[in-house]
């Protein structure tokens, strides 16, 4: 048996792929990657395919960027990792200072390795802060319908997607999910500016819970895994104002939306609000290495600042907290975002992406609810057969045509590197259109 045959035998292949039904791989084999550059992934068979989803939304500056490669090479000659407990270094100080400049009020940074871990940190900080303050009644976490915050137990507890959550329901803590959100397709929608009618109904949901809530979690403006749904910035503004009036923390999950993806450094900027906890990951290192950060206020930090014997220490232990290789890249990413005006670039390509997706919808008549913010565009497939994995069928066709277009159920979306060239977008449009037309509806 040669190596390739060995790899293909399901009982001998040791890899359990993430977010997959492994039986699918019997017919749709894993793509063997040998290289990646810019917006393309190169396969063993010589094909180059467009990374239309930025490798799960993290490759914001594309693959193999020479400036980031140079940074990691320089750092690796010095040291690659030292535990951040009881140590510091110039790189992590520099990164922390740059992160605290993203907002007016968040002046403290706690590091972990991935998005789910950041959510866990923020949840624990909020709950622990209530204990320190003697607010023992504030134990309820509130999130939004269709929300997704990660796949660890705490993060799943505040997520509202059954496909991820349901198998583990007995082990999750209770949370409340706000319903009837004012969704929009773009920033030109009237609800974007004023969602007063919808807000009054939502406020009625929240008022009976106001004394019990410790924190409200939001994916600001865009709900990623929930179908790339966009909601009113006015709703986000009203929700944050209401939370502040009632002494409730706001946890902003900017793991996908942060660092330029929505056309602003932080999606919260659309509503001109700042949370009590800000979670960042993915684009923070442009997908080079795992790193996450939780920013919070001095007021929260000060609650935990006391003699060790007081028991107020926040003892969340993460081995790779503030890993210096990842941090060195993050420093450079933040510099590049400013110097190369990447947020402006996101808005430019986003406008083109929306035009292209609408064109595909008009031509194929198989897409509806085209929506866009920054460099995110999505649309829902018209599918009259319940349970049909139409998105998965189109995904396979798109790969054969040259684009990695992994859908969210029957929602197709583009979330490419923010540095993608327009000619590659042209090709992505053509591939997407051809993939849809090649499927028998």
Legacy VTK file of the C-alpha trace (Angstrom):
# vtk DataFile Version 3.0
C-alpha trace
ASCII
DATASET POLYDATA
POINTS 441 float
0.000 0.000 0.000
1.526 3.337 -1.044
1.316 6.454 1.082
-1.555 8.007 -0.873
-3.659 4.853 -0.561
-2.860 4.707 3.141
-4.066 8.246 3.589
-7.336 7.557 1.825
-8.304 4.517 3.901
-10.782 5.854 6.457
-9.783 3.305 9.083
-6.097 4.118 8.747
-6.227 7.893 8.380
-5.612 9.314 11.868
-7.009 12.806 11.133
-10.440 13.778 12.492
-11.168 16.986 10.597
-12.812 19.923 12.383
-16.442 20.929 11.813
-17.021 17.962 9.515
-19.072 14.836 9.098
-16.196 12.490 8.331
-18.364 10.296 6.102
-18.488 13.217 3.631
-14.801 12.622 2.940
-15.559 9.280 1.322
-16.823 11.178 -1.715
-15.311 14.645 -1.254
-11.663 13.998 -0.462
-9.602 16.438 1.630
-7.671 18.942 -0.464
-3.947 18.324 -0.020
-2.291 21.722 0.364
1.367 22.173 -0.530
1.650 25.965 -0.534
-0.348 29.172 -0.155
0.312 32.704 -1.330
-1.826 35.810 -1.363
-5.459 34.854 -1.961
-4.590 31.399 -3.347
-4.026 27.935 -1.945
-1.914 25.557 -4.032
-2.851 21.886 -4.087
-0.663 18.832 -4.607
-2.150 18.283 -8.065
-0.904 21.729 -9.118
-4.221 23.576 -8.967
-4.477 27.000 -7.373
-7.791 27.743 -5.706
-9.089 31.026 -4.323
-9.363 31.159 -0.538
-12.797 32.786 -0.633
-13.398 32.463 3.117
-9.920 33.506 4.345
-9.349 30.085 5.913
-12.192 30.431 8.417
-12.020 34.207 8.420
-8.502 34.676 9.774
-6.229 35.244 6.733
-7.109 38.905 6.510
-3.828 39.877 4.826
-3.602 36.791 2.663
-1.148 33.911 2.773
2.615 34.225 3.044
2.825 38.000 3.376
6.564 38.798 3.190
6.403 41.527 5.833
4.860 39.172 8.373
7.226 36.382 7.426
10.181 38.681 8.105
8.815 39.610 11.543
8.469 36.041 12.715
11.952 35.194 11.440
13.456 38.064 13.434
11.625 37.086 16.609
12.419 33.393 16.367
16.120 34.214 16.501
15.571 35.789 19.924
13.092 33.484 21.696
9.880 31.735 20.729
7.965 31.416 23.994
8.374 32.157 27.683
5.460 31.915 30.090
3.905 35.351 30.564
3.230 34.730 34.256
5.838 36.774 36.127
7.641 37.813 32.935
7.303 40.536 30.346
9.030 41.568 27.150
9.176 44.468 24.748
6.938 42.794 22.172
4.025 42.130 24.514
4.274 45.599 26.014
4.225 47.116 22.527
1.225 45.027 21.479
-0.698 45.825 24.660
-0.155 49.533 24.176
-1.361 49.341 20.582
-4.454 47.358 21.537
-5.463 49.818 24.234
-5.294 52.561 21.611
-8.148 50.926 19.690
-10.669 52.297 22.201
-11.014 55.181 24.628
-11.940 53.173 27.718
-10.379 49.700 27.542
-6.969 49.984 29.153
-6.125 46.440 30.301
-5.346 43.380 28.160
-5.522 39.695 29.098
-4.168 37.159 26.589
-5.200 33.640 25.591
-4.774 31.564 22.426
-8.069 31.333 20.536
-11.480 32.912 20.237
-13.369 30.475 22.429
-10.797 30.965 25.174
-11.234 34.723 24.977
-14.993 34.329 25.413
-14.422 32.052 28.404
-12.117 34.664 29.949
-14.663 37.451 29.493
-17.500 35.317 30.901
-15.419 34.368 33.929
-14.279 37.947 34.533
-17.854 39.217 34.492
-19.133 36.483 36.812
-16.147 36.790 39.143
-16.525 40.569 39.291
-20.116 40.152 40.479
-18.976 37.812 43.231
-16.367 40.317 44.398
-18.965 43.083 44.391
-21.482 40.990 46.287
-24.003 41.094 43.423
-24.832 37.433 43.823
-28.145 37.748 41.983
-26.389 38.686 38.744
-25.719 35.254 37.275
-27.612 35.401 33.979
-25.847 35.802 30.640
-27.816 37.173 27.707
-26.977 36.726 24.061
-28.661 37.203 20.685
-30.690 34.775 18.620
-28.552 33.113 15.923
-25.430 33.941 17.910
-22.219 31.926 17.921
-19.365 32.533 20.339
-17.257 29.372 20.144
-17.303 25.714 21.046
-15.977 25.433 24.578
-18.649 24.829 27.222
-19.055 28.430 28.338
-18.966 29.770 24.785
-21.532 27.196 23.643
-23.796 28.117 26.555
-24.152 31.645 25.164
-24.486 30.472 21.545
-27.827 29.921 19.841
-27.000 27.507 17.023
-28.439 24.062 17.636
-26.150 22.251 15.230
-23.224 23.083 17.526
-25.051 23.311 20.831
-27.730 20.610 21.019
-25.584 17.506 21.706
-24.156 19.171 24.815
-27.245 20.896 26.219
-27.234 18.950 29.523
-23.767 20.325 30.311
-24.406 23.977 29.449
-25.485 26.762 31.777
-28.741 28.588 31.090
-28.688 31.769 29.055
-31.353 34.036 27.615
-31.425 34.807 23.895
-32.893 38.071 22.616
-35.306 37.430 19.736
-36.811 39.455 16.900
-33.621 41.307 16.025
-33.824 44.120 13.454
-31.845 42.527 10.622
-30.762 44.496 7.566
-28.999 43.687 4.309
-26.759 46.742 4.254
-26.144 50.122 5.864
-28.634 51.830 3.510
-31.596 50.081 5.121
-33.906 52.362 7.189
-33.609 50.079 10.246
-29.856 50.635 10.243
-30.442 54.224 11.340
-33.572 53.814 13.454
-34.942 50.548 14.862
-37.121 52.191 17.489
-40.176 49.989 16.917
-38.161 46.762 17.113
-36.241 48.029 20.128
-39.398 48.649 22.162
-40.334 44.976 21.832
-36.812 43.875 22.732
-36.715 46.163 25.744
-39.872 44.444 27.012
-37.998 41.129 26.833
-35.092 42.491 28.825
-36.734 44.587 31.538
-37.901 41.632 33.726
-34.350 40.259 33.646
-32.463 43.479 34.323
-31.608 42.736 37.972
-30.333 39.234 37.194
-28.154 39.888 34.138
-24.400 40.029 34.606
-23.490 40.489 30.931
-24.885 40.708 27.414
-22.774 39.148 24.672
-22.915 40.400 21.105
-21.177 39.779 17.822
-21.243 43.454 16.854
-23.181 44.122 13.630
-22.477 40.743 11.955
-23.348 37.253 13.200
-20.818 34.979 11.525
-21.658 31.290 11.924
-25.322 32.252 12.322
-25.430 32.923 8.583
-23.522 36.186 8.110
-26.573 38.085 9.313
-26.250 41.850 9.631
-28.281 43.783 12.164
-29.001 47.442 12.856
-26.265 49.560 14.348
-29.031 51.500 16.083
-30.054 48.299 17.860
-26.469 47.760 19.049
-26.311 51.352 20.270
-29.616 51.125 22.130
-28.697 47.774 23.660
-25.368 49.071 24.981
-26.975 52.213 26.377
-29.656 50.120 28.100
-27.022 47.785 29.557
-25.024 50.686 30.946
-28.115 52.247 32.507
-28.803 48.960 34.321
-25.246 48.213 35.439
-24.865 45.291 33.024
-21.610 44.363 31.328
-21.378 44.214 27.544
-19.046 41.610 26.049
-18.227 42.358 22.408
-17.153 39.297 20.457
-15.095 40.928 17.704
-13.219 37.711 16.963
-14.407 37.710 13.359
-15.545 41.328 12.928
-12.541 43.036 14.499
-9.306 44.263 12.879
-10.780 45.701 9.717
-13.148 43.042 8.386
-16.263 45.231 8.496
-14.499 48.290 7.100
-13.670 49.645 10.551
-11.057 48.471 13.013
-13.894 47.418 15.319
-17.484 46.797 14.281
-18.599 48.511 17.519
-17.504 51.767 15.925
-20.577 51.688 13.688
-22.725 52.281 16.768
-20.145 54.499 18.489
-20.171 52.268 21.566
-17.502 50.627 23.682
-18.055 47.397 25.618
-16.812 46.413 29.057
-15.006 43.438 27.529
-13.665 43.238 23.971
-12.621 39.841 22.579
-10.197 39.720 19.641
-8.566 36.873 17.730
-8.441 35.624 14.077
-7.364 38.796 12.234
-5.200 39.878 15.151
-2.325 37.833 13.723
-3.767 37.680 10.184
-4.075 33.945 10.732
-0.367 33.254 11.210
-0.511 31.929 14.765
-3.211 31.450 17.419
-3.620 34.449 19.691
-6.561 36.055 21.430
-6.953 39.029 23.703
-9.605 40.322 26.079
-9.561 44.057 26.655
-11.355 45.493 29.656
-11.567 48.610 31.802
-9.440 49.756 34.701
-12.575 49.555 36.837
-12.877 45.807 36.221
-9.138 45.322 36.680
-9.192 47.192 39.988
-11.832 44.848 41.411
-9.295 42.011 41.280
-6.335 44.086 42.506
-5.721 43.204 46.159
-3.541 41.148 48.493
-3.303 37.517 47.433
-5.003 36.394 50.660
-8.175 38.249 49.622
-8.875 35.547 47.033
-9.603 38.070 44.321
-6.912 36.934 41.888
-8.059 36.080 38.352
-6.276 32.752 38.001
-7.171 31.817 34.436
-4.083 29.896 33.306
-3.328 29.680 29.605
0.023 28.126 28.688
0.503 30.186 25.540
-0.929 33.425 26.893
0.786 36.257 25.044
3.024 33.967 22.963
5.771 36.235 21.672
5.846 34.872 18.117
2.119 35.521 17.732
2.409 38.866 19.503
5.224 40.016 17.210
3.041 39.349 14.190
0.068 41.105 15.810
2.164 44.244 16.318
3.041 44.242 12.638
-0.542 43.532 11.577
-1.796 46.559 13.497
0.886 48.703 11.878
0.001 47.436 8.411
-3.709 48.033 8.958
-2.979 51.712 9.499
-0.166 52.241 7.007
-1.857 50.382 4.145
-5.332 51.787 4.917
-6.778 48.295 5.019
-10.162 49.423 6.384
-10.641 51.623 3.334
-9.611 48.686 1.183
-12.212 46.477 2.903
-14.955 48.938 2.038
-13.788 49.223 -1.561
-13.728 45.506 -2.251
-16.909 45.038 -0.238
-18.813 47.401 -2.509
-17.617 45.446 -5.535
-18.454 42.112 -3.861
-22.015 43.249 -3.203
-22.441 44.286 -6.837
-21.059 40.945 -8.000
-23.196 38.835 -5.670
-26.326 40.744 -6.660
-25.430 40.177 -10.299
-25.187 36.424 -9.635
-28.525 36.502 -7.820
-30.164 38.313 -10.736
-28.718 35.948 -13.346
-29.284 32.643 -11.574
-32.470 33.508 -9.669
-31.148 31.107 -7.026
-29.956 33.577 -4.382
-31.914 35.814 -2.063
-31.208 38.346 0.713
-27.912 39.595 -0.669
-26.236 41.414 2.209
-22.942 43.194 2.761
-20.908 45.133 5.281
-17.219 45.853 4.795
-15.512 42.920 3.068
-18.310 40.472 3.879
-21.035 39.548 1.420
-23.562 36.738 1.765
-26.757 35.420 0.218
-29.146 32.539 0.881
-29.727 29.806 -1.651
-33.308 29.286 -2.803
-33.943 25.699 -1.767
-37.398 24.124 -1.824
-36.253 20.720 -0.591
-36.035 20.579 3.233
-32.858 18.965 4.429
-31.069 19.221 1.089
-27.422 20.282 1.475
-27.513 22.510 -1.549
-24.686 24.671 -0.240
-22.471 21.609 0.125
-23.206 20.581 -3.466
-22.252 24.020 -4.758
-19.161 24.032 -2.539
-17.907 20.877 -4.254
-18.563 22.338 -7.701
-16.757 25.558 -6.761
-13.678 23.686 -5.562
-13.522 21.836 -8.876
-13.745 25.196 -10.658
-11.052 26.807 -8.497
-12.504 28.418 -5.358
-12.723 27.292 -1.729
-16.282 28.438 -1.097
-17.220 26.605 2.108
-20.833 27.605 2.898
-22.759 28.035 6.130
-25.518 25.531 5.473
-27.366 26.954 2.479
-25.825 30.386 2.864
-23.081 31.255 0.404
-20.661 33.969 1.369
-17.399 35.612 0.396
-15.031 36.746 3.103
-11.718 36.900 1.230
-8.366 38.355 2.286
-8.657 42.131 2.539
-5.694 42.381 0.169
-7.359 40.404 -2.654
-6.869 41.778 -6.170
-9.892 42.861 -8.195
-9.080 40.415 -10.990
-9.253 37.553 -8.486
-12.646 38.843 -7.351
-13.718 38.790 -10.992
-12.713 35.145 -11.169
-14.450 34.351 -7.882
-17.664 35.867 -9.234
-17.475 33.725 -12.372
-16.716 30.534 -10.414
-19.563 31.123 -7.976
-21.992 31.752 -10.794
-20.867 28.664 -12.699
-21.029 26.500 -9.592
-24.630 27.536 -8.922
-25.681 27.016 -12.536
-24.052 23.578 -12.636
-26.283 22.227 -9.848
-29.713 20.780 -10.607
-32.218 22.691 -8.483
LINES 1 442
441 0 1 2 3 4 5 6 7 8 9 10 11 12 13 14 15 16 17 18 19 20 21 22 23 24 25 26 27 28 29 30 31 32 33 34 35 36 37 38 39 40 41 42 43 44 45 46 47 48 49 50 51 52 53 54 55 56 57 58 59 60 61 62 63 64 65 66 67 68 69 70 71 72 73 74 75 76 77 78 79 80 81 82 83 84 85 86 87 88 89 90 91 92 93 94 95 96 97 98 99 100 101 102 103 104 105 106 107 108 109 110 111 112 113 114 115 116 117 118 119 120 121 122 123 124 125 126 127 128 129 130 131 132 133 134 135 136 137 138 139 140 141 142 143 144 145 146 147 148 149 150 151 152 153 154 155 156 157 158 159 160 161 162 163 164 165 166 167 168 169 170 171 172 173 174 175 176 177 178 179 180 181 182 183 184 185 186 187 188 189 190 191 192 193 194 195 196 197 198 199 200 201 202 203 204 205 206 207 208 209 210 211 212 213 214 215 216 217 218 219 220 221 222 223 224 225 226 227 228 229 230 231 232 233 234 235 236 237 238 239 240 241 242 243 244 245 246 247 248 249 250 251 252 253 254 255 256 257 258 259 260 261 262 263 264 265 266 267 268 269 270 271 272 273 274 275 276 277 278 279 280 281 282 283 284 285 286 287 288 289 290 291 292 293 294 295 296 297 298 299 300 301 302 303 304 305 306 307 308 309 310 311 312 313 314 315 316 317 318 319 320 321 322 323 324 325 326 327 328 329 330 331 332 333 334 335 336 337 338 339 340 341 342 343 344 345 346 347 348 349 350 351 352 353 354 355 356 357 358 359 360 361 362 363 364 365 366 367 368 369 370 371 372 373 374 375 376 377 378 379 380 381 382 383 384 385 386 387 388 389 390 391 392 393 394 395 396 397 398 399 400 401 402 403 404 405 406 407 408 409 410 411 412 413 414 415 416 417 418 419 420 421 422 423 424 425 426 427 428 429 430 431 432 433 434 435 436 437 438 439 440
